[in-house]
Amino acid sequence: MTLVAEEVRIDVPVSGAPKRSVLTRLVARLGNGFVQVVLALVAVFWLVPVFGLLIASLRDESANTANGWWTVFTKPAELTLANYADLVANQAVWQSFLNTFYIAVPATVLVVVMASLASYALAWIEFPGRETLTVVVVGLLVMPIQVALIPVAKLFGALGLFGTITGVVLFHVAFGLPFAIFLLRNFFTGIPRDLIEAARMDGATEWVIFKRVILPVAKPAIASLTIFQFLWVWNDLLVALVFADQDSAPITVALRAQLRQFGTNIDMLSTGAFLSMVVPLGVFLVFQKYFVQGVLAGSTK
């Protein structure tokens, strides 16, 4: 009789070996070629409406009304830049495009700067009422914008800010700060206390600690907040409809005004919508490196 010994392999975990988190294992699996192909197909699927909007902006109204944008593959002669020339010549739409910059940029910068300073104070500076103030800020997250429209409109009317770009910016800053403070404070509290204490023992002031220690570490969170705030303000319609007049209206209000009574005015709408979409896309591409770092923060610990 011949005995065949079967090799039995038992995996014994090595003591002290770091355990990979679920997100780390997921990222490792995404390196698989098949998964990458699937993700590429999903990305293409999501980009189809964007491509269709671009093609529609390059066709005149009669072509867009007669058939779908996909017919351009058989009729490439339909493509034209006349819509963009008309958009630039349209003073109202072009001014609204500039107004959107005047509203979105200050509203984003003010929220990021003020929220960064407030979050550092709530996270690392001891002062009476800090916990109560934190609870109040978090509680403001549940307040809907619609509740404040009429009271703030009366206040802006009394202050002479109603119908101005300044009023729209202040409204966005006020309602953007609670979420911004909540987001950044949670990130700041995750910074090791040893870094803060070591800087204080070396004689660094709170401003120096914030500038030299907190900001370099918090770049991913700040970049994520910048993207979110800019997109919210840039794509806003409700606040602009209430607080902006004809001279201070952003692109969203101007495009809505281009709707015709018996037609959709697709040539002007598609052109303006595509141009208004390019700017947020550019902002995302600029900050995407830090945004991804913020999403994956802590996944490799």
N, C-alpha and C positions, 0 to 999 in steps of 0.2 A: 504493500500500500504506500502510495506517495502522498505525502502531506504537502499541500500548497499553502504557503503562508501568505495571507493577504496583508498588504501594507496599509496600516491604519494611520492616518494623519490627523493629529489633533492640534488645532490652532489655539495656542495659549497666548492670551493678550500680554504684551510686554508691559511690565510695570513702569508707570511713568510716561507711557506713550501718549501723546496728545490726541484727543478725540476730535474728529472732524465734525463740524456742525452739518445740519441738513442742507443749508444753503451752499456750503462749500462742496458737498457731494453733488448737489444739483449742478453747480457751475462746472465741476469736473466732467459730469456726464454730457454737458452741452458741447464738449469738444468732439463728440462723436460725429462722424461725417454725415450720417443719415439725419441726425437731429438738426445739423446745420442746414441741410437742404430743406427740411420741413420749415424751419424758421425763416429761411430766405423766401420760400413760397408764401408764407403768411405775410411777410413784409411787403411782397409784391402785391398781394391781394388788398392790403390796406392802402397801398399807394395808388390803386386804380382810380378812386374818386379824385385824388389830387391831379393825376394825369388827365382825367376827363375834364376837370375844371380848367386846366391849362389849355387844352385843345379848344374848349368852348370859348375861352377868352381870345383865341386867335382866329375865330370865325365870326362872320358878320351875322346880324340878326336873322336875315332870311334863311341862311344855312342852318342856324341853330333851331329855327322854328320848323324847317322842312324835315329834318332827320336828326339822328343822334350823332354824338361827337365821334363815334367809332367809324363812321363812313369816311373820315378824313384819310384813312389808309388807302382807299380807292380813289379819293378826290383830294390829293394834296394841294391842288391849286386854290382850295378854299382858305388856306391859311393866310392871314394878313395881320399886320401890326396896326391897322387903322383904329382898332378899339383902344389900344394904349395911347395913340396920338389924341384921340377924342377925350380920353380920361385926363391926360395932362392939360388939354385945352379947357376942360371943365373946371372952372375956378372954384366952384363950391366943393366938389369932391376932392380936388387937390388940397384946398385949405383944410378940409376935415382930416385928410391924411396927416398933415402937419400938426393939427390939433391933437391927434391921437398920440403923437410923440410928446407934445407938451404936457399931456396928462399922464401917460404911462411912465415916462422916465422919472419925473419928480415923485410920483406916487410910489414907485418901486424903490428908489434910492432912500426916501424918507423912512419907509417902513423897515427896510433892511438895517439902516443905521440906528434908528430908535429902538427897534426890537433887539438888536445885538447888545446895546448898552443896557436896556432894561432886563434882558435875560441874564446877563452877567451879574447884575445886582441881585436879582431874585435867586440866583443859583449859588453865589459865593460870597456875598456881603451880608453880614449879620446886622439887622436893624429891626426895631419894633414893628410888628404888624406885617412882617414879610410873608408869612404863611397865609394870612387873611387876604393880602393883596394878590397873592398867587391864585387863591380860590376865586376871587372876584374876576381876575383876568380869564381864567378857564371858564367861568360861568358866562362870560360875554360871548363865548363861541356859539352858544345856543340861541342867541338873539338874531332873528331874521332881519334882513335889510328892510323888508317892506314895513316893519313896525316903525322904523325911524324916518321914513321918507317925509311924511307930513310935518312932524315936529322940526326936523332939520331944515326943511324947506322954509318954514316960518322963521327959524333962526337966521338962516342965510339971507332971507328977505330983509330982516331987520338990520343985518350987518352990511347989506349991499353986496353980498357974495353970490346971490342967486343969479343963475344964467352966466356965470363966469367959469373960466378954466380953474381958477383957484378954488372955487367951491367944490368942483368935481374932484379935484386932487385931495382936498381935505376930507371929503367923505370917504374916498377910497383908503386914505391913510388911517382914518379912525376905525374903519371896519376891517382893515387888513392887519392891524397891530395885534389883536387877541390871538389869532392863529399863529402869527409870526413869533410872538413871545412864547407861546406854548411849544412850538416846534423847536426853537433854539434853546430854550431853557432845558428841555429834556435832553438835548444833545450836550449842553454845557455841564449838566450834572453827571454825565458819564465820563468826563475828563478826570483822570486820576488826581486825587486830592494832593498827592505828594508833589506834583508839579507846582500847584498853587502855593503850598506851604513853603517849598524850597525857594520860590521867588520872593515870598514875603520875608523869609529869614535873611535873604541877601539884600534886603532893604528896598525892594522894588515897590513902587506905589501901585495903587489899584489900576490906574491908567496904563502904566507900563506893563503890568500883568495882562491886562486885556489886549494890549497892542502886540506884545512880544510872545505871549504864551497862548492866549485863547484864540485869537484870530487865525494864526497859522494852522492850528489843529482843527478849527471849525470851518475851514474853507468848503468842504463838501456840503455841510448843512446850510451854509450861507448861500452857496450856489443853487441848491435845491429851492430854497426860499425865494431867491431872485427869479428863477424860472417860473415858479407858481404865481408869484405876485404879478409879474409882468404879463403873463398870459391872462390872468383874471382881469386885469385893468384893460389890457388891449382889446379883449373880446367883449367887454361889457357893453350892454345896451340899455338895461333898465335905469341905472344911475344917470347915464348920459341923457336919456330921454326926459328925466325929471329935472335935472339941475343944469343942463347945458342949453343955451339958446342957439339960434341959427349960426351965429358967428363963432361959437366955441364948441360946436358939435363935433364929435369924433367920427371916424370912418364908418362905424357901425350904424350911426344915425343917418349919415349921408347916403349910405347904400339903401337903407330902408326908404328914404325919401325918393329914390330913383325908381321905385315901383310905379308902373303906369296903371291907369285905371282899367284898361282893357288888355293889358299885356304884362309880361314879366320883365321886359327890358333886359334879357339875358346877356346881351353883349356888354352892357355897362356893369351889370351886377357881377358877372363872372370875372371881368377884368379887375374890378375893384376888390373883389373877394380874394383873388389870387395874390394881388399885391399886398393886401393886408395880412395874408397868411405867410408870406415870405419873411417878413420881419420877425415874428415869433419863432419861426423855424431857424432863422439865423441865430437868434439868442440861445436857443436850445443847443445848436451845434457848437457855439462858443463855450458854453458851460457844461457840455455833456460829460467831459472827463471828470469833473468834480461831482456832477450829479450821480454818475455811476458809483463813484467812491462813497457817496452818501447812502445810496441804496444798499451797497454791499458792506457798509461799515459794521464791523464786528463779526463778519462771516468767517474770517480766518483765525479767530481767537480760539 
